[in-house]
Amino acid sequence: MWNSTPLDLDSFSDLRLGEADQLPPVQPQFFFAPLQDKPQDPILDAIKLAQASPAAKPRSFQDPALPKELAILTTDLGGLRSKDDPAESPQSPSPLTFWSSVFEGHRQAVKVHPISTEELHRSLQMTMIGTSSRLFKWDLVQESFMYVWEGDRCLHVQDKDEVISNSIIQRFMTIGTLLRRLEEFIKALHRRKVKDGPTVYAFAHTLSTILVYLRESLVRISASDQPDLLNALWNKYGLYEDIVRALSELYGRDLDVEPKDYPPFEAHPVKIISTIYEYLASHVERQSAPSISAIFAYILDGTSQEYLHEVGLSIGYGGQPRKPPPRVDEDREDYYGIDDEEEEEEDIFAALAQIQTDFPDFFPKTLLDVLPNAQKSLILLRKAQPDHPLLGQESKDKRVRWLWSELDILEAWDEAEGSHTEELGFDESKKRTQSTSQPVLHQTYKPEIEEEFRVFDMAPGDFQAQSALQVVDRSSAMLERFIQRFPARLPSITPTLPHLTSLVFHRLLEHASTLSSTLLSIFLTSSNNLNLQLHLSLLRSYLLVTAPAFKSKLLGALFSDAGEYGVDTTPHSMSLRSIRRRPSSKKAVVKESKQPWAIGLSPDLLEREIWPPVGGDLSFFLRTVIVDALNNGKQMDDEEERKKRHVVVEEAAWRIGFAIRDLPTGHGRDKWLNPLCIEYAFVFFAVCLPFSCSSRALDFLYMDYKPPRPMDVLISPTILSKYYRIFAFILRLFRVECAIKSVFRMTGVSAQPLFPTLAQPRKLLLHFRFIAQSFVATLSAYVFDTAIGGNFDPFLAQLESSSLAASASGTSTSAANTTSRAGSSGPHEFSDVFELATAHSDLLDRILTACLLRSSQKLPGELLRQSLELVLEFCVVVGELSRGRLKEYEAGPMIEEVFLKFKAKMATFMKVLKGLVEKGTGISSNLPMEVGTGAQTPTGGIAALPHLLMRLDLGDWWSQSV
């Protein structure tokens, strides 16, 4: 201790500085007491010293201008001044006295309540499991434990300072607060609505089990606590603090979050399961304590069981999907009535539109690629073949289960890989299995039923009976066993959680691939009316008019290339007029028609002089065209001949039919309402001769096709609409082609000259006739040979190859083959019917692009249609001249004007076409497809336009003069 006696300055006068005598020794003026052989705590020693001698405390004063806390801190400053003259007699302050005063002032400001270790331990035992005690109470507003004494924030444990006391208490209060918040969160989950689904309640059940397990574990540990060893207790509960903190982060109710800032709970199963998986992956990746990873694995396992089972049921894995309950309508008569077939069919397609496409992010990508289509395939398979074996496998053992033990993981891996055990060697694999297996009884059971069934393997008399009415909740015991068996790290064969997930979903992926390939095989190799190849052959033959028999009969029914006006002639025996008119002995008198000649159209369509020629006669005649084309002139009375025909061909008579549609009307949009809708007037010598022509006159007529109901996915209304557009374009082309043939008949060698006196118009007529016929014939050959044939034939060959491969391999396809097939996009294989439907749609898109019929090709397509209409306009002028309704001096300028327009239009069209070809250089359509021993590449899309350019570009004939 420092000696406070002042130094005597007079003693320095006795010193003889500079003399030879030695200086007197300097004796120490202070003394340190020897320290005891034990841990020292100077702060507590100073406090005890101050409490032992209160009279020795220095005089304190309080400055009224200072706060209470600061005034306490200035207590020892009074010792700096003397009692007689505080301004001139200062004393040296004691450092220990100053800090003791600071600490004492802090104690007085905080109002420390000293408690015994035993009392604190009893309160912490209750608080730690989330229950209020004598020292701590639960605050409903803040949702945290507070001290019982309002306003107090610190307890003083006996023989411990406040810092140590708060450090010890804080861990226990954190555990208790987070457990209580977990309990409140579970209560909120139980109050959720039923419509939230079973995943929410499974999540709540797993959390409840964890809550019970944690409380039981904490109670069990606290029973062996020694209250006098608080530091040891503090270390024992460190793991449980980490567990509850990790759980609180999962549902967003950590200590740092106030109740008003709790995040809203999203009840969607995908969101719940994905969040749990993310936290599990995070703890596994950063190698958290095995207990924490095990608890999150248990939450994921228990929460996702029902959802994964529903996903499996959606593709028929482990049973068939549950049928939704019948909807009770207000009209009870409709509810109890018998559902007709049409309503049942509509429900199937409504189910296709309601297929689930939202899945957890941790699903393997290969599974996500096939799962939605597999769900649709199951719906179609139940309709296409209700008795298929895949629809009868309802074993409950087929479930998607998480694998956590190393033994289960290795067994699943060996089953998935097949040859994996052989590669490792039998001895090594057996040794590995034996080293990881647990000692079992004579009969092994699943972990969840092991406790209940172990009794059957006991010897007689070993079983101790219990009351049959006793209800024991073993969920926490099961969780404890789960944590004990959970591996510290994943096996090397699945080193990461994504690898383990891929193994878990392997069976589901294999089943989905098998289901999709099975349905695809039915559509490719079916012997009933679901054979896609035969349906596509009918579509190509009739809707694309490639069958010779149908083409000839269609041309005879709708078009005419006669060289005379057929309406004024006597009806022949096979015409519609002869069918409608009754036989009479009197000769029919034919009146001359005053209407312009719609050249190229059949006279039977113009007989009533109304357009469109809607009526029962036309429908009957067109039906006759289809039936005759299907029979192809053969008698079907022979039974053997009938057996040779496929059921698809037999049903084609009612699946294919002509239909009439209403097209939009209005200015510039009603060309289909009149075969001569484009008004063209030429005034010559004050004579106005209006007439019109259009190649769109038959746009109201189209061919309809009704595929079998399950095949709608392959021949959908959207795909059929593309067929209708191509069919309408073909009819326009046929109309112009027949019109130009009529011109050849009217201007042939045996025909009467149309310009007997005007040589230049006659020369222009012959020249225009030649280039127009060349243009139409070239375009027609390109459409059927390159645009249609160059795409449809390779596609049918591809289907033929796929059907042969499906027949050779059977209906089962492994997931590995499907995955490699989907990744390589092989020329002969399709993964499912939906990929085949997409390929069918792409086929028609290529044909539309080759024919310049896409909406993105509006400019070149319109130029091509206008060129065809100018050719038709030329044919109408020639027809009117042949009928005598135009004089040669009137028709000459008309032909010259149409010719100049045609040349200008063709020049613009060829310029735009060259631009499209140059722009699309280097663009290929598909990979080469093998056909027989050679190779054939489809020439569809932009790749076909160079063929059209090469066919039309014959020395720039449109730029040359006559």
Disulfide bonds with the S-S distance in Angstrom:
none
